Amino acid sequence: MVGFSTSTTCALLLLLIFFFYLPTVAIALSFNYSTFSSADQNAIKIEGDASFSVGWVDISANRYGSIDYSNGRVSYNAQAMLLWDRATGKVASFTTRFSFVISGNISSKGQGMAFFLAGYPSSLPARCPDYNLALTNQSVDAVAAGDSRFVAVEFDTFNNTVVSDPHDTFDHIGIDISSLQSVRTLTMPSFELTGNLTADINYDNVSSILSVTVWLGDDNEGKPRNRSYNLRSKVDLKSALPEQVSVGFSASTSNAIELHQLHSWSFISSLEPPPPPAAAISSLSRLGPGVIAGAAAGASVSLVLIFAAIVALVVRRHHQQKMVETDEYHTDSEGEGDPMMEIEMVKGPRRFPYHELVEATRNFAAEEKLGQGGFGAVYRGYLREPAGLPVAIKRFSKHDSSLQGKREYKSEIKVISRLRHRNLVQLLGWSHGREELLLVYELMPNRSLDIHLHGKQGTFLTWPMRMKIVMELGSALLYLHEEWEQCVLHRDIKPSNMMLDESFGAKLGDFGLARLVDHAAGTQTMTAVSGTPGYLDPQCVVTGRASAESDVYSFGVVLLEVVCGRKPMSFTATDQDQQQKNGGVFRLVEWVWGLYGRGAILESADKLLNGDLDAAEVERVLVVGLWCAHPDPSARPTIREAMAKLHSKVDKLPVLPSKMPVPTYAQPPFGLDMDDGLSTLLTSSTSTSVPPHTTCTTTSSSDGRGSTSTTS
């Protein structure tokens, strides 16, 4: 047996105490998700019908699956929460905040969702009755025991008499302890638990009070609600749950139609560390102070040396990694002033090694090519980590790896990586090695909107699907223009940049032309005409400035295209007036405006709909589309005003001139670069209205009919 000196023994005891305290940081559980994607699946566990979407997690089945009789769970799986300590008997305090959406059919709603604490790891019980919110498979009167125990806060949307729910309204909040017979409930008006919601749940280990606060955001029709509800109850978590627990969410539906979506989630718990081992303290007390002091000094030096070695190793590895990144980076650098050097990333997207994206796309195989855009091709890929995650990889063309191409690449990374909205395509990462510029997005299974509007291989879009797409595009644009810290000018709004997820939810993408401006400024000077003919506001060419109004113009054109199923410009005009005025060129805005003036605007609706539509909604979308595409930018609405009209079923529609006003044209400003194709297109589109270099203004008479005056 090896013997130790007194000082060595003391040093070992001190180290024992130190390392006993060292893991106490693990006693606290803390995480924060401002948004979700399938890249989070290593830490976020999904069970049953739960699934990842882009920006949120569906706790029960999403709208594209079988929504009725659905059960699902979502839990944090990277680490257990230490709820209480067996040695001390102390219980943790915790605070969690989450934003979520409950969306259902008013005539058939339920059952609801819950936040829960249960044994670690989380496990969805088999054959859960629909009224049990995927918390337990016990019978109504039974109380869960052993590993099946739970404590939950339920957000119940159906007054189920089986579990003695409050019967005077549909909606209530309840606190449950191993049973759906809530120990405390708060009744709410029916249909309050719908739309955008935020909840705070706090547990105080001193008072043993579990408190819940729910704030109501916009409802499912986008109407604001400024109300909150509070519920409190005393709960003994130590007797109710095991030492280590999972935290998460569960949801269920019966024969009703209801979605439960988790959009953000933060959590933090704290538990005081236990005291050092009594045996170690007793051993130290028998040693002299001089020995203890010397041993403490020796132990301290040892710890400092160990810490220094660890730091040196980390720094060295970091330096080596930076050298590798720098070497790879400079393969596509253009030297000083290269805009690639200005990329400033925020938390979220990450850099991918080039070889990983080559592997994901099978060396950019032709079979994986999804489409071709203005700046290059888009490929389907499957990442190695997380295993098999499907992604869309945008590969910039070789000739766009020039300075201009890099500007577009940099713009897309800088802008979209900072934005968080459920109707914006989410950027997962980027790569700019080997003289290649690559952007990685989560794959949108139903690709772009234009494929379904005009492609032979697309899915027929019913009127409810089209109306939903219109509203989701408007929601994205409202966020960009007014709800983020700066105004984001997209500058290229069109169906090919609107991606559709598995449920045909619309998400705006391709931010290569986007620019950030202060809300007070509102415009962006262009050195070159940027945008797509047909969707590009003609005033951008005239003034050389992009603005929120020019985005609204593009939005208006897209509204007309979605309703009519026709492209904004084509060389197949069939209308006699269009043939005479435009030399056989069909222009969607002019055509719809002509029908509006004749009181026959509904005739413009897509013939494929075969009359299966809501006539009032169709008229509202068409008139708002014309309003947004008004030739005079000052006569256009803001995106907020346009969305207010689209949301409302009772507000009067704007009265527009019966004849489309003639826009103002002028010589493009000096220095504005117009490529030949766009210049020719704009010349042909304006020469039929007014002579070149002519300015004109539009006025409206008292009867609502527009008149035009021109000056040479």
N, C-alpha and C positions, 0 to 999 in steps of 0.2 A: 504494500500500500504506500503510495507516495505521500510524504508529509509536506506541509506548507508552513512558512513562517507566519508569525502573528500579523505582520504588516501585509503580507500577501493575502492572508485570510480576510483581513479587513477590507482590502481593496476589492476582493471578489464580492464581498457582501455589498459594498457600495455600488459596484457595477450591477449586481443583482437588482438592487433597489432602482437604479437608473433604468435598466431595461424593463423592469416591472412597470415603471411609469411611461416608458416610451410608447407602448401601443395604445395609450389612453386616447390618442387622437381618433382611433377607430371606433371609440364609443359613440362619437357623434356621427350621424348620417346626414349628409348634405348633398343636394344636387339641384340643378336648375335647367329646365328645358323650355326655351322660348318658342320652339317649334319642334316638329317631329318629322322624321323620314325613316325609311326602312334601314338607313345606315345606323340607326339607334338600336337595332334588334339585339345587339350583344348585351346591352344593359336593360332594355325594356322587353319584358316577356309578354307575349300575346298568347291567349288560349281560346279555344272554341272558335267562334265566328269573328273574333277581333282581327283587325288587319291594319297595316300601315297605309296611309295615303301620303300625299305630298303636302306637308304642313300640319297634319294632325294624325291622330290614331282613331279609327272607328272601333269603339268598344264592343258593339254588337255588329250584326251584318251591315255592310254598306248598301247603298241604294241599288247597286247592280246585282247584289246577291238576293237570296231569298230572305226578305226582311222579317217575315212573320216567324214566330216560334224560334227565336234566335237567342243564344246565350254566348256571352264572351267575357273575358277578363284581360286586364292590362295591369302589370305590376312591375315594380323596380326590382331587378333580379341580380344586379351587380354586387349587392351587399345586403346582408340582413340588418335590420334595425335592432339594436340592443334595447329592449323596452324596459327591462328592470334587471338589477344585479342581485344574484343569489347571495353573494357574500354580505352585502350591506343592506339588502332589502329596498334600496332606493329605486325610484321609478323615473324614467326620462320625461322631460317636457318636449313638446314638438309643436311646430307650426308648418302648415302647408297651405299653399294658394294654387288654384288651378282655374283656367278658363275653359269653358266647354260649351257645346251646342246641343240642344235637344230639339229635334225637328220632327214633327209628326202630322198626321192627318187629324184634323179637328173632330171629324165624325167617328174616328176609330183610332184612339191613342192608347199608349201604355207599352210596357209597364213602368219603365224608369231605369235609373242607374244609381250606383252607390260608391262612396269612397270607403275602403275597408282597411283594417289591420287584421291579419290572420297569420297562422303558422308559416314559417319560412322553410322551403320556397312555396310560392303560391301554387295552388292546385285547384282547377275548376272541378267541382263535384260532378259526378256522372248523373245524368238524368235529372237535372234540376227542374222542378216545376216552374212554369213561366212566371208565377207570382213571387218567386223567391229571389228575383234580381240576380241570379247566378251566384248567390252567396252560400247556399246550403241546399242539400237534397233531403233534409229532414222533413217530416210531416209538419203540419201547421202547428200542432200543440207541443211538438218536441223541442227540446233545447239542445243545441249542438254541444258535444263534449269532446275532450281529448284534442287531437289534431284538427278537428273540424270547427273548433271555436273561432269566433270572430267578433269584432266590434266594428260597426258600420254607421255611416251617416247616409241615409237614403234620400234620394230626390225622386219621389214617387209621383207618377203622372196618371195613376188610375186608382180609384177608390175601390179596392178589392175587398169585398166583404168576407172572403175566406180567411184573411189575416187581420180582420177587424180594423181596416183602415178607416180614417175619418170619412163619414158618408155624406157630408153636406157639400163638399166640392171634390173635384178630381185630384187636385194637386196638394201635396204636403211634403214637409221635411220631417224625417224621423231619426232618432238615435236608437240603434239596435244592438243588443248584446246577445249573440249566439241564437237569436230568434228573430223572425220577422214581426213578432208582436213588439212594436216599438215601446221603449220605456218612456220616451218623451216625444211628442209630435207638435208641429206647428202647421196649422191649416192655412192654405193660401187660396186666393181666388182661382177658379178654374182657368187653365191655360196660361198661368203665370210662368210655369217651368217650361218655357219654350224660347227659342231664339238664342241669343248670345248671353251667357251667364258667367259670373265669376264667383268663386267661393273661397272663404278663409276658414280653416278649421284649426283650432288651437287647443292644446291640452296643457294645463298647469299642474305640475306634480305636487305643489304645496296644497292647493285647494282641491285637487282631483276634479276640477271642472273642465268638461269638454264643451267648447263653445263653437257655434257655427254661424257665419254671416254669409248671406248670399246677396250679390248685387245683380240687378237686372239690366242687361245692355239692350241693344236693339232687338226688336222682336223679329219673327221670320219674314215680315214685310218691310223690314228696315226702319220701322218707327222707333224713335228713342223712348226709353223708359228710365226714369230716375228714381228707382225704389230699391229698398233693401229689406231683408228679413233676418231676424236673429233667433237662435235657439240655444239654450244652455241646459246641461244636466250634469249631475255628479256621477262619475264613473270610476270604479276601482279597476284600473287596467291590470294591476298585478294579479288579482284573483281571476280576471276574465281571460287572460291571454298568457301564452308561454313567454320565456325570457326573450327569445329572438322571434321577430315577426317580419312578415312582408307588408308592404304598403302598396295599395293599388286601387283599381276601379273595376267594377263589374256592372253588367247591364243585361236586360232581357226584354223580349217582346213576346206577346201572345199572338192572337190572330190580328193584332193591330199593326199599323205601319209607323215605325218611329226610328229615328237615327240618334245615336249617342256618340258624340265626337269630342275627344280631348285635344285641345289646341295648345295649351301650355301647362307647365307643372313645375313648381318649386317646392322643396321640402328641406327642413332642417330640424334635427333633434339634438338634445344635449343631456348628458348624464354624468354626474360628478364621478371622478375616478375613485376606486377603492383605496383604502390606506395601504401602506407598504406591509409586507408580511411581518407578523409579530415576532417570529423567530429571528428574523434578521435584525430587527431593532434590539431584541434582547441580547443577541450576541455582541452587537456593537457597544451596548451599555457596559459590558464587562471589560472592555478594553480601555486603556488609558487614553487621555485626550491627545497626548503627543503622538501615539501610534495612529490614532484616528486621523489626525491632521496630516501626518506624513502619507498615510495610505490614500487619503482623499486627494492630496496633491498628485500622487502618482496616478491614481485613477483618472483624474482630470486631464493630465498630460496625455494619457493613453487615449482618452475619448477625443481630445483635440486632434491627435495624430490620425485617428481613425476617420474623423469627420473631414480633415484636410485631404486625406487620400481619396475619400469618396467624391469630394468636390472636384479635385484634380481630374479624376476619371471622367466625371460628367462633363467638365469643361473641355477635356480633350476630345471626347466623343462628339460633343456639339461642334467643336472647331472642325473636326474631320468631316462632319456632315455638311457644314457650311461650305467647306472647300469643294466637296463633291457638287453641291448645288451651284456654287459659283462657276465651276468649270463647265457644268452643263448649261448654265444660264448664258455664259458668254458665247456659246456656240451660235446663239441667235441674236446677240447684242449688236447694235449698230454704233456703239460708242457713246460718247458724251451727249446728253440730250435725248437719248433713246427713251420714248415714253414708257417702254416696258419697265424702266427703273422706277416709275412713279406708282406702280401698283401697291396699294396699301390694303392688306386683307384684314377682315374682321373675323371673329370667331364663327365658325360654321364650315364654309368650303375649305378644302385642303388641296395641297399640291399632290398630283399623282405622278409616279415615275413613268416616263414615256413607255418603257417596255411593258408595263402593266396594261396600258391602254392598247398597245399593239396586240398583246395576248388576248385582251377582252374582246377585240373585234376580229380575231383571227387574221391579223395583219391587214386590217381594213378590207376584208373580203367583199367582193361585189354583192354576194348574197345577203350581207348584213347592212347594205346601204338602204337607208330609209327615204332619202330624198336629197335634192340639191337646192341650195339656197344661193343668195347673192354673194356670200363670202366663202362658200365651200359646201362640202357634203356633210350629211348627218348619218351616223352609223349606229346600229344597235350593238350593244356590248354586254358582257356579263363579267362582273368584277370577281376577282379572287377573294377579296375581303371587303365587306361581308360576302360570304360564299354565295355565288350565283346571283347577286343583286343585278337586275336588268337596268341598264342605263342607256341614255342617248348621248353620243359623243359627236360634237361639232368639230369638224376638221377644216381649218381655214385653208383655202387654196394656196398653192406655193407662191403665186404672184401676189397674194394678199398677205404674205409674210413680210411685206415691205413696211416702211414706216407708217403708211396709212392703214394697212391691215392691222398693225400692232396697236394703233390708236383705237380701232374698233374693238379689238380684243381686250385692251386695257379698260375701255369704257364699259364693256359688258361685265367684266369682273368687278370693277369698282362700284358700279351702280347696283346690279342685281344682288350681289352678295350682302348688301346692307339692308335690303328690303325684305319685309316679312308680311305676306298677305296670302290668304288661301287661294286667291285667283291669280297669283303670279307663279310662273314656272320657277322651281327651286334649283339653284346652282349647287352642285355637289363638290365640284373641284375644277382644277385646271392643270395644264402641263404646257411648258414652252421649251422643251428640250429638243435637240437634234434638228434645229431649224424648223420645227413644227409648232403651230399654235393650236391647242386643243382645249375645248371646254366640255365638261362632263355634267349632264343633267340627269335627273331621275326620268326614267322612260315614261312617256305618256302613251299608253297602249293604243288609244284611238287616233293618234297622230294629229294632224292639223285640221282645222274646220273646213278649209277649202276643198279637201278631199271628199268630204261628205256633201258639200253644197254642189260641187261641179264634177267630181270624179266618178268614173263608171264603177269603181270598186268600193265606193263609199256606202255608208249606212244611211237609209232614209231617215231624215230628221222630222219628227212630228212637230206640230205647233208647240206643245208644251216644252219640248226639248229646245226649240229655237228661242222661245221666250226666256227660258232659263239661261241660255247662253248669252243672250242680250243683257240680261240683268247682271250676270257675273262679269262680263266685260266692263260694263259701266261701273261696277263696284271696284274693279281693279284700277280703272282710270281715275275714279274719285280719290282713291288712296294715293295714287301717284301725284295728282295735282294739288290736293288740299290736306291730306291727312298725315303725310310724312313730314319730317323736319325741314326738308327742302322741296321745292316743286320739281318733279321729274317730268321732263318732256320726252315722250317716247319716240316720236317722229317717224314711226313706221307701223302704224296700227292697220292691220289687214288680216283677213282670215288665215293666211298661211303662217302668220305669227301667233295665232290663237290655237293652243294645244288642248286636246281633250283627253281627260283621264278615263279610267275604266267605267265610270258612271256617266260619261259625256259631260262632266263638269268642265267649264272653260277656264283656261289659265293663259294669261298673256305672257309671251316670251320674246326672245330676240331683242336685247337691249343694246345692240351694237351701235345704233345711232342715237341712243338716249343721251341727254345732257341734264345736268343739275343746275338749277337757277334758284335764286332767293325768291321767296314768295312775293316780295315787294317788287322785284324786277319783272318777272313773268315772261321775258323774251330771251332768245339766244340768237346772236348773229351767226349766220352761216357763211363759210368761205366757199362752199359749193352746194348746189342744190342736192338735197338728200331726201329720199323718200321714194315712193312707188307711184308712177302715173296712174291716175284714176282715184287714188286715195290721197294724193298730195294736194294740200290747199294751194290753189293758184296764187294766193297772196304771198306765199313763201317765196315764190319766184320773183314777184314784183318787189317785195320789200327786202328780201334777203334775210329775213328774220323768222325763226320758228317761235311759236308761242303756244300757250294752252289752247287758244282758239283754233290753231291749226290741228292740234290733236283732236279737238272736238269735231272739226270738219271730217277727219278720217273716221271717227266714231260714227258720225251720221251716215256716211257712205256705207259702212259695214252694216248698220241697222237695215238700210234699204236692201242690201245684198242678201242678208239673212232671210228677210221676209219674201223677197221676190225670187230668190234663187238664180239671179243673173249677175254676171260680173259688171263692174262699174263702167267698163269700156269694152267694146268689141266691134268688129268690122262686119257684123251681120245684122244691121238694122232692118227691121221688117216694117216698122211704123212709117207711114208715108211722110209725115212731117219730119221725122228724124232723117229719112233719106234725103229730103230736099235741103234741110238746114245743114246737115253735117256731112254731106257727101257719102252717105252710107255708113257712117260711124255711129254706133249706138252708144248713148251716154245715159246711164241709169238715172242720175239725179234729174236731168232734164225730162226724161220720159215720165218718171213718177210725178214730177211737178206738173206736167201737162195733164195727167189724169186727175190730180188734186184740183186743178183749176176747173175741170169739167164736172167735178163732184163724183168722180168714179175711181177714187184712189184704191178701193178694195180690189179692183180689177188687176192691180199689179201683183197681187199675192201669187206665190209659186203655184203653178197649175198642178204640180205633183201632190199638193196638199188636198186637192180634190174637194175643196170646201170644208174640210174637217179642221176647223179653226174657230177661235174666238174673235168674231168680227170687231168687237170694241177694242180688244187688245191689238189686233192687227192695225187698225186705223191709228191707234195711239202711237205705236212704234213707228209707223210710216211718217206721221206728221212730225213727231219728234226728230226723226231722221232728217227730214227736209229742213227743219228748224236748225239743226246742228250744221247742215251742209249749206246754209245760206251763203250766197256769194259775198255778202258784206260781213266781215268778221265782227263788227260792232253789233250786228243784229243777231248773232248767235248766242245761245245760252251758255252759262258755265256748265261743267259736267254735273255739279250739284243740282242746278236748276233742271237740267235734262232728266236726271235720275228721279227727282221729285215728281215730275210729270209721268214718268214711266211707272213709278210705284203707285201713284194715285189712280183710283178708278172713278173719282168724282170731280177732280179738278178740270176746269175747262182747258181744252187744248189751245195752243197759240193760234191766232189767226194770221195766216201768211198771205202774201199777194197771190192772186189767182194766176198771174204769169210770173215765171221765174225772173227775178231781177237780173239785169245785165251787170256783171262784175266790173270792177275797176282794173284796168291794165295800164302799165307804164313800162318804159325801158328798164330792164333789170339793172340794179346798181352796179357801178363800176367795180370790176374785180370779182364779180360773182361768176363762178365757173359752172357753165351748163353743158353737159355732154350733148353730143349731136342728136342722139335719139330722143332725149327728153325735150330739147329745144324744138325739134321738128314737131313733136307731139303737141307741145303747148302752142306753137304757132298755128297748127291746124285747128286747135280747139278754140282759139280766140279770134282768128281772122274772120270767121263767119258772123261774129257778133258786132264788132266795132273795128274801124280801121286801125292799123298798127300805130303805136305811139299815141293813142287816143285815151284820154281819161274819161270816166263816166261815173256818175253817182246815181244811186237808186233812191226813190222816194215812194211813199205809199199814200194813196188818197184816202179820204174818209170812208170810202166804201170797202177799203181793204185791198183794192186792186192796185198793183204797183205801176208806177210810171218811171221812165228813165230819161235822163237828160244827158247829153254828151257834149264835150268840148274838145276841139282839136288842139 
